[in-house]
Amino acid sequence: MEFHRGRLIDHVHLRVANLDASRRFYKAALTALGLSEFMEGDHFFAADELWIDEADGPVSRVHLAFQAPSRDHVVAFHAAALEAGGRDNGLPGERTYHPNYFAAYVLDPDGHNIEAVHHGPVERSVTSVVFRPTMF
């Protein structure tokens, strides 16, 4: 038996009430889990696929970003999500996060911000991380 990971979730974005308090909390908690690489700036904190910044209003619901294999997939995601009852929260298009960042956003039935993102042409070192349990 084996499990493949790293193919669906691109990142999770948390909008918090107090960035300094959240930075302290997540840095301590993730360090305890063995994570030691963090990206930090005046307005954000990031660890692996987790992105945290301070909300400019009420703390937002969960932001979940799915990896898309192409721009066409991003467009198809947006259309399908709207057809299935989602609400538009950002039409498919390029964003300024980095060159070739192409994304679309919808709010799910509970108001969570769901994104599909394609980062442009990339070369992956592996298609997924494979876990093969050694015992149960």
C-alpha positions in Angstrom: 0.0 0.0 0.0 1.2 3.5 -0.8 -0.1 7.0 -0.6 0.7 9.9 -2.9 0.8 13.4 -1.5 1.6 16.9 -2.9 -0.7 16.9 -5.9 -3.9 18.7 -4.9 -3.2 21.3 -2.3 -1.2 24.3 -3.4 -1.4 26.4 -0.3 -3.6 27.3 2.7 -4.0 31.0 3.4 -5.1 32.1 6.9 -6.2 35.8 7.5 -5.6 36.5 11.2 -6.5 39.2 13.7 -3.0 39.6 15.1 -0.1 38.7 12.9 2.5 38.8 15.7 0.6 36.5 17.9 -0.1 34.1 15.1 3.6 34.2 14.0 4.7 33.3 17.5 2.1 30.5 17.7 2.7 28.9 14.3 6.5 29.3 14.5 6.6 27.5 17.9 4.1 24.8 16.8 5.7 24.1 13.5 9.2 24.1 14.9 8.1 21.5 17.4 7.0 19.4 14.4 10.5 19.6 12.9 9.9 22.4 10.4 12.7 25.0 10.4 12.3 27.0 7.2 10.1 30.0 7.3 9.5 33.0 5.1 8.7 36.2 7.0 8.0 39.8 6.1 6.4 42.8 7.8 3.0 41.7 6.6 3.1 37.9 6.3 4.5 34.7 7.6 4.8 31.5 5.6 5.9 27.9 6.2 5.8 25.3 3.4 2.3 25.5 1.9 0.9 27.6 4.8 0.5 31.4 4.2 -0.6 33.7 7.0 -1.2 37.5 6.9 -3.2 40.0 8.9 -6.8 40.5 7.9 -7.7 44.1 6.9 -11.2 43.6 8.3 -12.9 40.6 9.9 -10.8 37.5 10.1 -11.6 35.6 6.9 -12.7 32.0 6.6 -10.3 29.4 5.3 -8.7 30.0 1.9 -7.8 26.8 0.2 -5.9 26.7 -3.1 -5.8 23.7 -5.4 -3.1 23.1 -8.0 -4.2 23.2 -11.6 -2.2 21.6 -14.4 -3.1 24.5 -16.9 -4.8 27.8 -17.3 -7.6 25.9 -19.1 -8.1 23.9 -16.0 -8.4 27.1 -13.9 -11.1 28.4 -16.2 -13.0 25.0 -16.1 -12.7 24.9 -12.3 -14.3 28.4 -12.0 -17.2 27.6 -14.4 -17.9 24.2 -12.8 -17.8 25.7 -9.3 -20.3 28.4 -10.2 -22.5 25.9 -11.9 -22.5 23.8 -8.8 -23.6 26.6 -6.5 -20.4 28.5 -5.8 -20.2 32.3 -5.9 -17.7 34.2 -7.9 -14.9 35.7 -5.8 -12.4 36.4 -8.6 -12.6 35.7 -12.3 -9.9 33.6 -14.0 -6.8 35.7 -14.8 -3.2 36.6 -14.0 -2.4 37.8 -10.5 0.5 39.9 -9.3 1.8 37.4 -6.8 4.5 36.3 -9.1 4.9 36.0 -12.9 2.6 33.5 -14.6 0.3 33.2 -11.5 -3.0 32.4 -13.1 -5.9 31.8 -10.7 -9.7 31.9 -10.1 -11.6 32.2 -6.9 -15.0 31.1 -5.8 -16.8 31.1 -2.4 -18.1 27.6 -1.5 -21.6 27.2 0.0 -20.2 28.1 3.5 -18.3 31.1 2.3 -14.8 29.6 2.2 -12.6 31.1 -0.5 -11.6 28.3 -2.8 -8.9 28.9 -5.5 -7.5 27.1 -8.4 -4.0 28.2 -9.4 -1.6 27.4 -12.3 1.9 28.8 -11.8 2.9 28.7 -15.5 5.5 26.4 -17.0 7.4 24.5 -14.3 9.5 21.5 -13.9 8.6 19.3 -10.9 11.3 17.3 -9.3 8.6 14.6 -8.6 4.9 14.2 -9.5 4.1 13.5 -5.8 5.6 12.4 -2.6 5.0 8.7 -2.1 4.4 7.3 1.4 4.8 3.5 1.9 3.8 2.6 5.4 6.3 0.1 6.9 3.8 -1.3 9.5 0.2 -0.9 10.6 
